[in-house]
Amino acid sequence: MKISLYLCILFVCGCLTSKAQNGYSDKGREPIIIDKLSSSINFDGMPDEEAWTDISPVKLVMYSPVFGKDPAEASDVRISYDDKYLYVGARLFYNNPGMIQSASLKRDYQGAGGDWFGIFLDTYNDKENSMVFGTSPDGYRFDANVQKDAVVFMPDQMPMNISWNTFWDVLTRIDLNGWSIELRIPLSSLRFQEKDGDVRMGLTVYRWIPSINEGDIFPAIPPNWGPTSIMKPSQAQEIVFKGIKPDKPLYIAPYLLTGFESSFELSSQGTDYPKHNKPELEAGLDVKYGISKTLIMDVTLNTDFAQVEADDQQINLTRYSLYFPEKRMFFLERASVFDFSLGGNSNLFYSRRIGLSDDDEEPEPVRIYGGARITGRIRNWDVGFLDMHTAPLLKETAGGGSISLVPSENFGVARFRRQVFNENSYIGTMATNRFGADGSYNIAYGLDGIFRVFGDDYLDVRLSQTFENGIKNNSLQDPTFIMANWERRSTKGLSYGLGYTRSGQHFNPGIGFEMMDDYSVLRSNVGYGWVSGESSKLYSHSLETRSMYRTYVEDGSFMSFTNFSGWEFQTKSQWQGNINLVYSSDNLKDSLEISPDELYIEPGKYNYLSLRGNISTPMSSPFYLMFMTEAGQYFDGNRLSFRLQPTWNISKHFEFGGTYNFDHVRISKRDVFMTNHILGIKALYMLNTRFSVNAFIQYNTSLHGIITNLRIRYNPKEGNDLYLVFNEDRNTDLYRELPNLPIYSSRAVMLKYTYTFNL
């Protein structure tokens, strides 16, 4: 009955949304027809052939430092296509070519210290997702996926996933007039939908000029949504292609991996750490196949992720679970299809549950036998299917046998989503299952809807339930998650939001992620933002206050109240920062462990104030720094935490950076304290855009260990990769336990080669 009532409310809200949106348009731009090349071109980095002269250029306007002005430097950008490729040709002029800057040769370089040119393509014209293809004067490749219309709900979230890569080419040239680009994307790398011979996409073009801190854009997207405004597919220019057909790609990518791993594990008697040597020789296969014009299937056998970069070390000073982003390529293409947000980083599907154990402290790799993944569109529905099977995680016993820590498991996901009422409103459903060979199971389903009511006002609603062995579903409340949120998505002018979330006591998404469980929360926010005029040194700034009131689901008693009130700014010279005064009131029913055997917070009620802030220097400089801090009261004690993250592009061949996290908590009443340091050092050498050496070393005092990840990569072309990887987990305090610890816990050297056949 409650579900029926919920669905009726959702339907009524959708109908109201439809009426409110009838005839609404915030862009007023007519679609642009893209002309086909009249003759062939020589793909050489200079768009000077006669075929290019028949293509009309797009007109860029200044995005920053003053929106709407004519750009300081001229740009000539043209887009066309033939039967196999989509082409972008650009001449980026300079009055003084000596101002051209190149900061890095790194694939997917994120800094702003070098000239950059890129396009954003919303290939399904769904106003929520787009592909990014970018480059620099030296021709490095940047590709990424933008999701959720570039809306971020947490400060640590990114609006795009840069770990995603696909097949495409780019060539550049530098001359006395500036620099030029020819960018070539195979139609087989783009998923799109044809209707009556037409293909509609969304397009945004962006040029960055670091020497004068200027960004130029097409179309004229205003900075009304903050720093992510340029990435928003909902604001892109619609373009129309006539007579192009999506290819059905077939890529077969076998890999061969060899190496050696040694580890020390505590013996069953608990008296020593015998050494285990394990030679590695593995082979596997990845296949990408276009099963229809709009559906693509990825198949993987004996999947291996030895080349993936290590996670950043973190320490948890909160009651919430830590979140780590997905970096494995197989799960990244059009990952937004599988997105079913439960608020913040929480999600009904979290792909890191597959191939890693559920130990939050030290998850162990679990072998993936294989699986398949289908994504794309069926008529008006975005669809996603995934099925993966993993091996059991075994531990050797003293008698030479083994015990199963994690059973062999099967993971399944099905997702359907479609536009309704208007181009920014969606409804969808998702189902997940997790079945273990030992008879364990977890099943979840969810219904979601997001509706653009008017202007920048959106209504977001979610409902989900879970079922698992050992838990009786006697009511709709215990295993159920519900969420409703109304917000105005704008940082210019008035912004506001009001939302409610409830996660039942037995709600447990088996292949999902929840920052916390068994809670209900009422949240609100109100703010006001300004985009400054030409005479101001500020580019934009805003004031905002946010509040969250949480209760325990079990008895409805008070859990916590938190209020953030502060100011955020961005200058025209690219300084960015914010500062917030944070008031917290907490009711702890159980002890909160901060550091094992060192510090915990006793149950009770606490009221405390703290100050949070961060600032980043201009990323357009060769050296830039990000600084984040939180200081003040902490439960019945005090806290000082900060994070320094410097990056130095010594040259386009060498990048040096790192992180330093400092956390100090002291409870004076009990005379206890905890101090922790996490030091990370990153060094990257790039001979050219194909060969690189990457080192990442982390030291964590709470773990008394140094983690080293060294990767050498040779990538002569997309899909052809040679990796040499060295990983080590070294102990720095051998005498903290009995028996004494070994010098290192594990050490591995791996050589992996992948070659992709394009058939």
N, C-alpha and C positions, 0 to 999 in steps of 0.2 A: 504493500500500500504506500509506504514511504517513497519507494523508488518511483512508483507511478506518479505520485504528487511531484516529485523532483523533475521528472521528465516533462510533465505538463508545464511546470514553471519555465523550464528551459525552452520549450516550444513557444510559449507566449512571449518570452523575452526575445526570441528569434524573430517572431512576427513583428513585434514593435520595432526591432532593429531594421527589418526590411522596409517598413514604412518610413522610418526616419531617414533611411539612406536612399530613398527613391530619387534618382536624378542627381545625387550628390557627387561632386568632383572637386578635389582640392588642387588639381594640376591644370586642367583646362588645356591640355596639350593633345594635338591630333597625332595619331601614329605616323611614323616615318617609314616609307617604303625603301628598303635597301636594294640598290641596283646590283645586278649580277655583273661580273667582269666580262667585258666585251671581247677580251683577248687574254692570252696567257701572260703571266708576269714572271720575271726572274727573281726568285726568292733569295735576295742578297743583302737585306737590311736597308735598302734605299728605295723608297716607293716613287721612282721617277719614270716608270714606263708609261706609255701612252694610255694603257688601260686605266691607270689610276686617275688620269685627268678627266675621265668621263664620270667619276664618282663625286658627288657633292660632299664637301667637308661639313663636319658638325662644328658648331660655334661654342667655344668654352667661355665661361665668365669666371671672375675671381670669386673663390669661395672664402679664402682668408688671405690677408688679415682684415679686409673690408669686403663683405659680401656684396656682389652685384656690380662692382666696378669692372672696367676693362682690364684684362690681364696686362702685367708689365712686360711680358714676353709673348710673342706671337706663337700660335700652335696651328698646325694644319693636320687634322685627323680625319681619315676616311676609312669606311668600313664596306667590305664587299664579300663576295663568295663565288665559288664555282661548284662543280658537282661533288667535290671531295672535301673542300676546306672552307672555313670562315677565315677571312683575312682582315687584319687591321694594319693600315699604313699610316705612319705619323712622322711629320717633320716638326721638331721642337726647336724653335729658333732662339738664339741668344744675341743680344746686342754686343755682349762681350763673352765669347765662347770660353774664355779663361775662367769663368765663374762655374763651369760645369764641375760637379762634384761626384765622386764615386767612392762609397764607403766600404763596400764589401762585394765579394764574389759568392757569398754563401747562398745556397738554395733557401728560399723563403726567409730571407733577411728581413727583420721587422723594424730596424732602426730608421730614423728619418734623416740620417747624415748624408745621404746621397740622392741625386736626382732620381725620380721614379715616375713611371708612366704605367697605367693599368686600366683595364676595363672590368666591369661587373656585369655578368650576364645572368639574368633570370630566365633560364631556358624554357621553363614551363609557364612563364608569365603568371606565377602563382602569388606574387607580391610578398613572399616570405623567404624564399631561398634564392641564392645566386652563387655562381662560380666566379672566382677572381683570377685574372691572369695579368701579371705585372712583370716589369723588367727595369733595368738600369742602363746607363750608357755602356757598361761592360757586358750586357746581355745575360745577366743572371736571371733565373726563373723563379717567380713567386706565383704559387697557386694555392687557393684556399676555398673553403666553403663558408658562405654566410648563412646563418640560420635565424629563425624567429624574427625576421625583419630587423635584425641587428639590435633587438631589445635585450638588455642585460638586467637581470633581477638581483644579482649579487655583485658586490664590488670586485670580487676576484674572478668574475666570469669574463670570457672573451666573446666578442660578437662573431668571431669566425674561428674555424678550425684549420690551422695552417699545416697540420700533419697530413692532410689529404693531398694526393698528387694524381695527375693524369697525364695522358700523352698529348704533347703539343710542342711547337718549336718557335724560337724567336731568334732573330739576328738584328744587330744594331751597328751603327756607324757614327763616328764623330768627325765633323769637318769644321771648316771655318765659319759656318753659319749656325752651328749648334750640334744637335745629334738627331738621328733618325732611327726608325724602328719598322720592321716588318714582322708581324706576329701571325702565326699560322696554326689554326686549331682544326684538327680533323673532325668532320661532322660525326664520326663514330665515337668521339669523346664527349659529345653533347647529347643528352637525352631531351627530346622535345616532342611536341604533339602537332600534327598537321590537321587542319580543318578546312575543307573546301579548297585545297591547294595552297592555303596560306599557313605560315608558321609565325606565331607572335612570340616575341621575347621582350624582356625588359633590359635596357642598356643604360649604364652610367660610365662615363669616361672621366678619369682624374689624372692630373699632372701635379707633381710636387717639385718645387724649386727651393732647395734648402738655403741657398746663398742669400735669399731675401725673405725666407720663411713665408712663401706664397704657395697656395694651392689653387688650381684652376679646375673647373668642373663643367660637365655637360650631363644632363640638363641643369638648369639653375636651381639646384636643391638648396634651400636655406638651412642654416645651422640651428633650426628650431628644436632638434632632438638631441643636442649635445654632440660630443666628439664622434659618435657613430652615424651622424646624419648622412654622410657621403655613402655609407654602405647599405642604406635602406632600400631593399627591392621595391617596397611600396611607393617610392618616390622616383623610380627609374623612368626613363623615356621608353614608351612602347615602340618597337620596331617590327616591321613585317617583311618576311622573306617569301618570295614567290617561287613555288615549284621545287623546293628542296625536299629531299627524302632522308629520313634518319637511316643510317647504315645499321647493319646487324654485326657488331664487332665480334671477333673471335680471337682472344689472346690466350695463349698457353704458356705458362711460366713455370717450368720446373726449377727446383733448386737442389743444390748439393751442399751439405754442411759437414765439416770435419773439425775435430778439435780434441781437447783434453781437459778434463775437469778433475780437480782434487778437492776433498773436503775433510774436515775433522768433525766427527759427531760423538757425543758422549756415549760411552759403552753402556750396555744394559746393567752392568754391575755398578756403574757410576764412579768408577775409579780412574778412568783415563779417557783420552780422546784419540782413538785409533784413526789412522789416515785411510781414506777411501779414494782410490784412483778409478776414474771412469773415462775411458776413451770414447769419443763420439764419432759416429758416422751415420748420417741421416740423409734421407732424400724425401722430397715432397713435391707437391704440385698445386699451383693455383690456376684456375681457368676463369676467364671472363667471356660471357657469351650473350649476345643480344637475341633473346628468345622471341621477341616481337619488335615492332617499331618503337614501342615505348617501355618495354620491360627488359631489364638486364639481369643476368644471373651470375653470381660469383660462387665458384666451387673451390673448396680447399681440402687437401688431403695431407695428413701428417703435418699439420701447421706448425711453423716455428717462427718465433719473434726474437731471435738472438740479437738482431741488429738494433732493436728499439732502445732509445735513450733511457737511462735510469730516472726514476722519480726523484723530485726534490724532497729532501728530508724535512719533516715538520715535527713540531711538538704541540700537544693539545692542552690548552689551559681552559677549555670550556667543557660544557656537558654535551656538546654536539660532536657527531662523528666527523672525522676528517675525510675530505673528498680529494681524489686524485683523477686527473683527466685521462681519457683514453688516448693512446698514442699509436695503437696497432692499426696498420693500414687496412686490413681486411674489414674492420668494423666502421671505417670512416666515410666511405663514399655515400653521399646522400643520407648521412646518419640522422638528419632531422626528421626523416620519415618515421623513425622509431622513437622520436621524442614524445614522452607523455609526462610533462612536468608535474611534480607534486609540490612545487614551490621551491625557490632557490635552486640549489644543486640537486635536490631530491628528485627522483624519477622512477617511474614504474619499471623501466628497463635501463639497466646499467651494465654495459657490455663487459666491464672488467670482472664481473662475476663469472665469466666464462674463461677458463684457462688459468685462473688464480684461485687459491683456497680462500675461504671466508675469514681467515685470521686477520683482524684489523691491524694488529701490531706488526706481524711479519708474514704477509701472504706468500705462499710458496707456489711456484709454477706447477701447473697441472697439464699433462700432455693432452693435446687436442687431436683426436683421431681424424676428424674432418667435419665438414658440414657444407651447407649451401645457404645462399642469401639471394633473395630476389627483391629488387626495388624498381619503382617506376610508376606508371599510370595506366589505369584501365578506365577508359572513357573519362568521367569527371573525378575519379577517385585516385588519390595518391595511395599506393599500396606498398607494403613491405612484409616479407616473409623470411624467417631465419630458423634454421635448425642446425644444431651443433651437438657433437657427441665427444665426451672426454673420457680419458682413461682413469682408473682408480689411482689415488695418491697413496703409495705404499711406504712403509717404514720397516727396515730390516730388524729382526729380533736376534737375541743372543744365540739361538739355536740354528741360525742360518735361514730361518723362514722369514715371513713378513706379515705385517698386519695392515689393514686398510684404514687410513686416516680419513679419507674421503672416498665414497664409492664411485664407480663409473656412473656418469650422469648424462642425461639428454636434456638439452635446452631448446625450447621452441618459442617463437614470437610471431604473432600476426597483427598487422596494423592496417587500418583503413581510415582515410581522412579525405574530406572534400569541401570545396567552397560552397557556401549557401548565402542567399540573399544579396551579398555584395562581394566585391573582390577582396575584402579584408576580413571576412567572417568564415569560420570553419566549424564543422562538427566531425567527430571521429570516434573510433573505438579501438581498443587494443586487448589482446589476450596473450598471456605468457604461461608457460609450464616448465617445471623442473622436476624430472623423474630420476630417482636414484635406483641403481641395481639392487639395493638393499630394501626396496619397497617404499622408501620415503618419497614424498611428492609435495609440490607446492604449485598451486594454480592461482592465477590472478586475471581479472578482467577489469576494464575501465571504459567509461564514456566521458568524452570531453567536448567542450564547445568554447569557441572564442568569437565574440561578436563585436564588430565596430558599430556602436550605437549612433554616434554623430561626431564629426570633427575628429579629434584625437582621443575620444572617450571609448573605452573598450570594457566589455563584460567577459570575464573568464570563469568558467565553471567546470568542475571535475567530480567524478564519482568513480570509486574503485572498491573492489572487494577481493579478498584472498581466501584460499582454502588450503589446508595442509594437514598432514597426518598428525594425530594427537591433539588436534584442536577441534572442538565441537562448535559449529556455527548455529547457536541457538537463537541469535537475534541479528538484526541488520546492523546494530551499533558496534559490536565488538570487532568484527573483521572488516570494517568499512572505513574508507577515507572519503571525505567530502571537502570541497573547496569552492568558494565563490569570491570573486574579486572584481571590483570596479575601479578603474584608474584612468587618469588622463595622461597619455604618453607624450608629454612635451616638456622641454626644459625652458622654453620661452613663454613668459607670461605665467598665468596661474596653473599649477599642477596639483593633483590631489589623488587620493586613493583610499579605498575602504574594502577590507576583506576579512573573511572568516575561513578557518581551516580546522578540521577535526580528524585526528588519526586514532582509530579505535585500538583497544588494548591488544587485540589479536591480529591486527592488520600487519601483515608481514610479506612484502613483495619479494619472493624468493630470488629473482634475478633483477631486483631493483636496488635503489639506494635511498635511505632516509637519514637525514642529518640527526633526527631524533624521532622517537615514537611515543605512543600513548599520551597524546596532548591535544588540547584545543587552543586556538589562538585567535584573538581579534586584533587586527592591525589597521593602522591608519597613517596617512601622511598628507601634508600640505606644504606647498612651496611656491616660490615665485622666482623666475629667472629673467635675466636681461641679456640681450645681444648689444654690445656697446657700439657707439658711433665711431666715425673715423678718427676723431681727435683723442679718443681714450686709449690708454695703454692696455686696458683689458679687452679681450676679445669677447668673453662671455663670463657671467657669474650668476650664482643663484643662492637663495636661502631656503632651507627646508627643515622641517621637524617631522620625525617618524616615531611612532609608538607601537609597541606590541605587548598585549596582555595575554598571558598563558595560564591555563589551568590543567590540573591532572584529570585525565579521563576517568580514572578509577572511582574517585569520589567527588569530582567537581571542585576540589579545593584549589586555592591559589598556588601557582607554580612560580611565576615571575612576571615582572613588568620592566620594560626597557624603553627608554626614550633617547633618541639621537637628535640633537639640534645643532645645525652648523651652517657653514658657508663653503661653497665650492667655486673655483675660479680657473680660468685659462687666459693667459696673456697673448698678445699678438706676436711676442717673441718666443712663444711655445713653452713658457713655464706653466705648469699645472699643479693644482693642489686642493686640499680641503682640510677643514678643521671642525671637529664635532665635540660638543660636551655631551657625555653619556651618563644618564642616571639609570641605575639598576636596582631592582628589588627582587631578591631571590628567596624562595622557600625550598630548602633542600630536605628531602625525606630520607635520603641515604647519603653516606659519605661520598665526596667527590675526590677521587684520587688524581693528584696532579703529577706526582713523581713517585714511583714505587719505592717503598721503604724510606722515603724522605719527607713527603709532604702530602697531606690530604686536608680537605675542608670538612669540618664536622657538620652533621645535620643541624638545621636551624634556619632562622630568618635573618636576612642580611639586607642592608641598604647602603649603597656606596656610589661615589661619583668618580668619573675618570675622564681623561681627555684623549681623543684619538685624532690623528692627523697624518697626512702624507703630502709629499711634495716631490716633483720631478723636474729636473733641469731640462733645457731644450734638447730634444733628441736629434735636432739638426746639427748639433756639435759633435766632433769626433769623440769627445768624452762627455758622457751624461750619467746622472746619478738619480736613483729613486730612493726616497727615505720615507719609511712608515713607522709610526710609533703609537703606543698606548701607555699612558702613565696615570697613576692616581690610586684611589682606594680599590681594593679587590677583596670581596667578602669581608672578613674581619681582619684583613691585613692590607698590604700595599703591593703594587706591581709596577715594574718598569720593563717595557718590552720595546724593542725597535728592530728594524730590518734595513740594512744598507744593501743596495744593489747597483754597483757601478758597472759601466760598460765602456771600454776604450777601443775604438777602431784605430789601431796604430797605423794601419794602412789597409788598402782593400784586400790585402793578402792575409793580414793577421788581426784577429780580434781577441781581446782579453777582457774577462769579466768575472764576476763572482757575486756571492751573497754572504752576508753576515747577519745572523739572527742572534739577538741577545734577549734572554728572559730572566728576570729576577723577581721572585715572589717571597715576601717575608710576612709571617704571622707573629707579630711581636708578643701577643698575649700568651702564646704557647712557646715562644722562643724557637721557632722553626723557620727554615727558609730553604729556598731552592734556587740555584743559578744554573742556567744552561746556555751553551754556546753551540751554534751550528755554523760552520764555515764551509762555503762551497767555492771552488775555483774552477772557472771554465776557460779553456784556451782553444782557439780554432785557427788552424793554418790552412789556407786555400791556395794551392798552386795555380789553379784556374777554376773555371766553373764545373769541372769534371772530377778533380782530385782534391780531397780534403782530409785533414787529420783533426780529430775532435777529442779533447780530454776533459773529463768532468770528475773532480775529486771532492768528496764531502767528508767533513769531520763533525761528529755529533757527540758531545760530551755525555749526554744521557745514555747513549748506547755504548760509549767507550770504544768507538770504532771509526775506522776510515774506510769509506767506500770509493772505489776507483772504477771508472768506466772510460775506456779508451777505444775509439773507433776510427779506423782508416777506411775511407770509401773511395772507390773509383767508379764513376757513373758516366761512361762515354755517351750514353743516350738513355732516354726514359725506358725503364723496364730491363735494362742491362746493368746489373750491380755486382760489384765485388766488395765484400766487407771483411775486414780483419778486426776482431773484437777481443778485448782483454777486460775481464771483470775480476775484482778482488774485494773481499770483505776482511779487513785486517783489524785485529784487536789491539787496543792501546794500553789496556790495564790487564795484564795476564794474571794478576794475583788477587783479583776481586772475588774470585770464586775458588772453591776446592772441589775437585782437583783443579790445578792451575790451567788456565785457558791456553790453547795453541796460539801461535803467532797470527795465523789467519784462520778464519772459519771456512772460507771457500776461495777457490781461485780457478779461473777458466780462461782458455784461449780458444777462440772459434774462428774458422774461416768459412764464409758463406758466399756462394756464387749463384746468381739468378740470371737466367736469360729468357726473354720474352719473345715468343714467336707470334707475329701478327699475320693471321691467316685469312 
